[in-house]
């Protein structure tokens, strides 16, 4: 699992570049006669690349969290619902046998946890979208064999294609607003294909980008523009750090950290535990109602 925990490489600064140039000039001439704008340009390029790598790590982790969350809901949701229903039935059976007011109160509370009607979006989350029921839900309702849910993360080749596309077409590399918009629209399509693990579409997008117009690079010569660029990159990195922290501290993010190499196996392990709990509850209910 890829997480954005590691900080990106610290970008060069004009001061550090100048110091390096003066101390390491023997035989190299690095920084000798270099204009301040040139040092700033190198610092901007380093900061841009560091930010792109950080965004790649963050988006990769976001996709894994999103896919794991959906898979968790699809695979374990029915088991949790079954446990809640069994708990309510056990509480009701206990209250019926004892007639104790406290047992009746507990039974009513247990049933109330099962009875509330969720909102429409919550009710159908993971079951249907604007086009109708998901195949898994339709199969369950018609007693057909359920197609195994998709794996948590895209394949290795899809991840490789995704990283290459983002590095080449990232909007932060644009110098003009029109080019930035073009890149943002393209990256949106790339992210959608990657989230679905659609390797074929990622290949098509790679060919599309390679055949597309390549904007002429604009050489930045004013120090004010370059300093403004560095400030924007720093603000962008700060925003992404907040998003990364929220993902890592989420419940699903915490579960992924428990099994970073094989989150699918973690789901299988939790499913086995839930099935054992269901069996225990069913046996207890059978004893109470026998």
PyMOL commands that set and color helices and strands:
alter all, ss='L'
color gray80, all
select helices_A, chain A and resi 14-23+36-98+101-115+120-124+135-141+156-169+171-173+177-195+199-211+223-249+251-258+263-289
alter helices_A, ss='H'
color red, helices_A
select strands_A, chain A and resi 128-129+132-133
alter strands_A, ss='S'
color yellow, strands_A
deselect
rebuild
show_as cartoon
